[in-house]
Amino acid sequence: MLDNSDLDNAKSMSIIVTKGSLDWAYPPFILGTTAAAMDVDVTMFFTFYGLPLLKKKLDLKFTPLGNAAMEMPMMGTHIAMPNIVGMLPGVGSMAGSMMKNLIKKKGVASIEDLREAAVESDVRMIACQMTLDLFEYKKEDMIDGIELGGAATYMETALKADINLFI
């Protein structure tokens, strides 16, 4: 178990968030909120497909397609889904429902809860202005408490950060 004296070398962390599916939303929010709870200054930069994670209304999708490591606990074992099955209509939606049910059953925080925890923990969340413009989002579509910025805004932080992650 780490205590704050073990963190003398890690006072700041930046995370580039590039993916916005249900399974890819968890790592940046879990790492960001955990680091913030350990008194690390955290900046998260949401760009391209990660940007929708800042939308007021989340509609996170999940797909098993292209995820050969995905196994779901079923009937006392773990069942992997072959890629060919993921291509069938409705399978992604079914797998997403199964994942959401598993998350709820196991008591894992929702992405909405983790995002709220990030706001409450003063995690700096930057929405990429270029991506907003590219995908025709408006700042009003996004949650309160974020800032708009571009690559230069992120780089100003990343160049000084002790830890930089790309997720």
N, C-alpha and C positions, 0 to 999 in steps of 0.2 A: 504494500500500500504506500503510495506516494504522499508525502506531506508537502506543504508549500516550500519548505527549504530545499526540496529536491528539484524545484522548478527555477532555480536561479538562472539557468541558461535559456529558459523559455518564457518570455514575457509577452510575446505577440505572435499571432498566427493569422495567416490569410488563407482563404479557401476560394478557389474558382469553381463555381457550381455550373456545370454545363448540361446536365441531364435532369429532366423533370418527371420521369415516370415514378410510380409508387416505390419500386425497389431502389431506385437511384436517389430518391429524395432523402432517405434515412441517413446514409453515411455523413453528408455534410452537416445536417442539423444535429445529429448525435455528437459528432466530434466538436462542432462549434459550441454547443451548449455545455458540453462537458468541460472543454477548455475554459469557457467563461466562468464556470463554477469553480475552477481552480485558479481564478484571478489572472487569466491570460487575456490580453486584449485581442478580440477576434474581429476580423473583417471578412465578410462573405461577399463575393462579387458574382452576381447572377447574370449569365450571358447565354445567348442562343436558347437552347431547349431547357435550360435551367431557369430562365426568367419567369415562366408561368408559375413557378413555386411561390412567387410573390403576389400572385393575383388574389384579390379578395375572396373569390369563390374558386376553390380548388376542385378540379375534376381529374384526379390522377388516374392514369391508365397503367396497365401492367401487361407485359407480354413475355411469354416464355420463349418466343422465337429468338434464336441466336444466343440463348443462355444455356449452354450445355451443362453447366454446373447446377442448374436448378433442380432441386429435389424437394418434394412435398411429403411431410409425414402423413401416411395413410395406412390404416389397418395394421398398425404395429410395426411398420417398416417405412422406408423412404422410397418413393417412386419418382424416377426421373422421367421427364417428358421428352420424347424424341422431337427434334426440330420439325420433322414433317407433320407431326400432329399440331404444332403451333400454327401452322399455315391454314388449318381448317377454320372456316367461318364460326365465330362464337367461342372458340377455344380461349382466346386471349381474355375475353370478358369473363368466362367461367373461371379461368385461372386467377384473374384479378379478384373475383368474389371470394374464391378460396383463400387467397392471401389476406384479404381484408378480414375475413372471419378468423383466420389463424392469429392475426395481429391482435384482434379484439379478445379472443379466447385466452391468449397468453398474457394479456394485460400490458402490451407494448403501447406506448404513447402514440397517438395519431400524429401525422405530419402537422396538422393544425395546432395541436398542443405543443409540439416541439418548436414550431415557428413562433408561437406566442411566448414560449420560454426564452427563445433567442431575443425577442424584443424586450422582454422584462429583464434580461441579463445584460442589456446594453450592447448586444452584438451589433456591430456596424454592418448594415446590409445595403449594398450598392446595386441598383438596377442599371444594367448597361444601356445607356442612352441610344447607342447605335442599334441595339437589338429592339428596343422599344419602337424606334422609327422603322426599322426593317419589317417587323411583324405587325406594325400599325396598332400597337397598344398605346394607351394613354396612362399618365400617372394616376388618374382617377380610378383606373382598373386595379391598381395595386394597393396593398395594405398601407396603412399609415406607419410612419416611423422609418421609412426607407429614404435613401438619397439617390439621386440620379448622377451618373458619372460615366466616364469612358475608360478606355484602356490606360490613359495617363493617370487618371484618378486612382485606379487600382495599383498601377506600378509605383506610385508615390508611397503607397503603403507596403506593397510586397518587397520593395527594395530595402525596407527597414525591418521587415518581419524576421523573427527567429525561425519560424516554421512556415513553409508555403506548400499548400496541397492543391492538386488538380483533380477534381472529382466530376 
